[in-house]
Amino acid sequence: VNDTLGHPIGDELLKQAAVRLRDIAGKDEFVSRLAGDEFAVIQRRIKQPRQAELLADRIIAGLSNPFEIDGHTIAIGASVGIALAPKDSRDGAELLKKSDLALYWAKNVGRGGFCFYKPRMDKHLNERRALGNDLRAAVQNGQFELYYQPLLNLSSRRICGMEALVRWHHPRRGMLQPSDFIPVAEESGLIVPIGEWVLRQACIEAANWPKPISVAVNLSAAQFKRGDLLAMTTAALKAAGLESGRLELEITESVLLNDEIWVRNVLCKLRDLGVRLAMDDFGTGYSSLSYLRSFPFSKIKIDRSFVSDITVTRDALAIVQATIQLSEKLGIGTTAEGIETAGQLHLLAAEGCTEAQGFHISRPVRAQEIPALISRYGCHVERPALRVAS
């Protein structure tokens, strides 16, 4: 809120949140603001942990209702960490520390919930901090490598693109998948230099592929917040000698939750540069449909959670069918993620899906394995539509 609407509105938001917290907690509880956007509540004279759960639920529900400030409707959420005295500690500072660990855990497993402190959280946090330190060294020492998973055009059954996926060669833990370290990178801010390296390296490697084949790169919200995404993209394309039309940037809803006008302006400039834009994980967010009207997407990626069940349940198939039909009417392409069987592939092709991606086609491969993959499937070439006048 501070970044997009300014600090005065951010300050007013904190004040209104504090008023709500006091009303929710009641006159017998002590409410305090610690720092930033963190508050603490001392709940007194409770007889069982269930009472703390109920208070946490009320806080989460109460702070989730939108705030109206100076003509702006602001929707926020809350996560809650709970520590109990005397079970967890009799010392005030130690109790606060353990509630903070529980809060950290609650945000990690999925925001908008609560967690009680458990002793294993100390070990987990220490491991996470150690991983963060290793990650800083990895950025400095170049321990990352890109793997690529092909995108198959379903009309020609040929490769039309590759999605860049980062891997980390950890000196002790071996090869780490993005899910193992990207959350830590986002928390620490290291996602920005990692994301910049991925974009530059993907463009450099894609410049060596046959020209019809594009490269897709995932963007994080942090890269948008830094404000130099357009310049960074332009520099990466220029340094690699890659045509802008062969670069596709994949964006999740978390990026679009920032200031819409500013994000739309950046995306329009990227589109004007010739870069293609894809909405990733379509259907899993709150406002995916409205974003299709507001932002210049050329493609949507149907989330694997829908694709995995299309041959099993009617509702999953109905959602995928509706998404494909909507895309056709809007004039944008569709990519189905997570295809693992021939049945899924054939069904999606029959429904008119544009592209497919998943283990059934190929697992992610190193850059040096791409020529063999292209040799196996061939390259998809766009054929221009012909208009005939008599």
Buried (B, 14 or more C-beta within 10 A) or exposed (E): BEEBBEEEBBEBBBEBBBEBBBEBBEEEBEBEBEEEBEBBBBBEEBEEEEEBBEBBEBBBEBBEEEBEBEEBEBEEEBBBBBBBBEEBBEEEEEBBBBBBBBBBBBBBEEEBBBBBBEEEBEEBBEEBEEBBEBBEEBBEEEBBBBBBBBBBBBEBBBBBBBBBBBBBBBEEEEEBEBEBBBBBBBBBEBBBEBBBBBBBBBBBBBBEBEEBBBBBBBBBBBBBBEEEBBEBBBBBBEEBEBEBEBBBBBBBBBBBBBBBEBBBEBBEBBBEBEBBBBBBBBBBBEEBEEBBEBBBBBBBBBBBBBBBBBBEEEEBBEBBBEBBEBBEEEEBBBBBBBBBBEEBBEBBBEBBBBBBBBEBBBEBBEBEEBEEBBEEBEBBEEEEEEEEEE
